[in-house]
Amino acid sequence: MIRTNQWEIFACLGLGLLACMPGRPQSFGTLMFKDKVTLVRKLPAAVHLTGTTIKVRVTGHQDQSDLTHDLQALLETELLKDDSDLRAEEGAASTVVNCQIVSYAHPQPTVSTRPSLAVGKNAPKDQSFTRVTGDLSVSFQAKTSSGQMLSSDNVRAKYDQEFNSAGNSTSGGVMGTMGSAINRIKGGASSEDLNPPTDSELRAKLLQDAVRQIAGHIVNTKETVEVYLAREKGGIDEGDKLAQSGLWQRALEAYETAAPLPKPQEDAYRLYNIGVANEALAYAAEDPKSAMKFLDEAAINYGKAIDAKPTEKYFLEPQKRIETAIAHYRMLEQQKRPVAASASKSAPTSAPAKALTNAQVIAMVKAGTEDDTVLTAIRSAKAATFDLSPAGQQELSANGVSAKVLAAMKARAARRAGAGK
């Protein structure tokens, strides 16, 4: 096997023949030069259940009876699986979770034609691409038997993936296409992962996503997440070995002390590895404060990686995963410390809260975060320091910040100014 530079891509085609041609990378999809690790993503419940029995009720439109039945069964299983003391109750239960299916859409896949990826000196050829989308929205309320509200929210599960005519996923750029092709050759993945999902498979994916989101509000949750680590001789490879042994603190130190790679788009992968290490440490943290510290650091480094190489689509999913966890811990803090939050209005704190800035809003937008999530972050941030000068607003707009988000930033700034009078 010929070893080339870390960031070079080998384009491998055919089912029986691997014809490889090295070239500068366009994606994280350099299959030879990355390591895979598994994170155990643990999130504590955002509420405290007072009893050990739970009942799930799901309602929806008349034509959604099968969907409501499956959502109820899956959610009940998810709520009980990690807590041996909790059990389902048909009659009166100490906690009742009422869900309503607001909407469910699975439109017919759309097919488009465009040039495929060129390999070597071969000119690109037109190829058909199939885009599969789906959307499930569910509102829920968790209450005690006496009617006290524990938690309520609206969750949304979305699926949007594109596949080429060979059935390979192209939504992850070169990484998605190459990963699917190699898995086909090796037989290392199910047909569900390698081909466009059927209606029933898409439905199952959306249900599982919604169920995980709802369960995360009510009970402790745990799931395994496979992530990649970029490789490079020296400190980065040393960090990868430590990470694969579960020594994440030492891995983080190795990544941070490794010499930055010469080009920003190359060093983006070192920053990404730093983000992964911080994320792993957050899930292993013993208290919410420490977890938030590591999550914030992970978000910052994932954001830096995206800024350095915005074309790397694989950086986006970790950023979204971190934003979800941060929002969860903020909710947990609000649930557990209502008295402290109230007292902080009249008493000075020992240290000022970390303020939300233009740069962080831009980072969220660039990461593909939905406006509703950005708006929630703006409204719930403990402190915000926005530059809303003409130049500041121009920079926000130039980086894709919508008028709705900009309006929320202005409203937050006005609220702060009013409180200071």
Secondary structure, 3 states (H helix, E strand, C coil): CCCCCCCCEECCCCCCCCCCCEECCCCCCCHHHEEEEEEEEEECCCCCCCCCEEEEEEECCHHHHHHHHHHHHHHHHHHHCCCCCCEECCCCCCEEEEEEEEEEECCCCEEEEEECCCCCCCCCCEEEEEEEEEEEEEEEEEEECCCCEEEEEEEEEEEEEEEECCCCECCCHHHHHHHHHHHHHHCCCCHHHHCCCCHHHHHHHHHHHHHHHHHHHHCCEEEEEEEEEECCCCHHHHHHHHHHCCCHHHHHHHHHHCCCCCCHHHHHHHHHHHHHHHHHHHHHCCCHHHHHHHHHHHHHHHHHHHHHCCCCHHHHHHHHHHHHHHHHHHHHHHHHCHHHHHHCCCCCCCCCCCCEEHHHHHHHHHCCCCHHHHHHHHHHCCCEECCCCHHHHHHHHHCCCCHHHHHHHHHHHHHHHHHCC
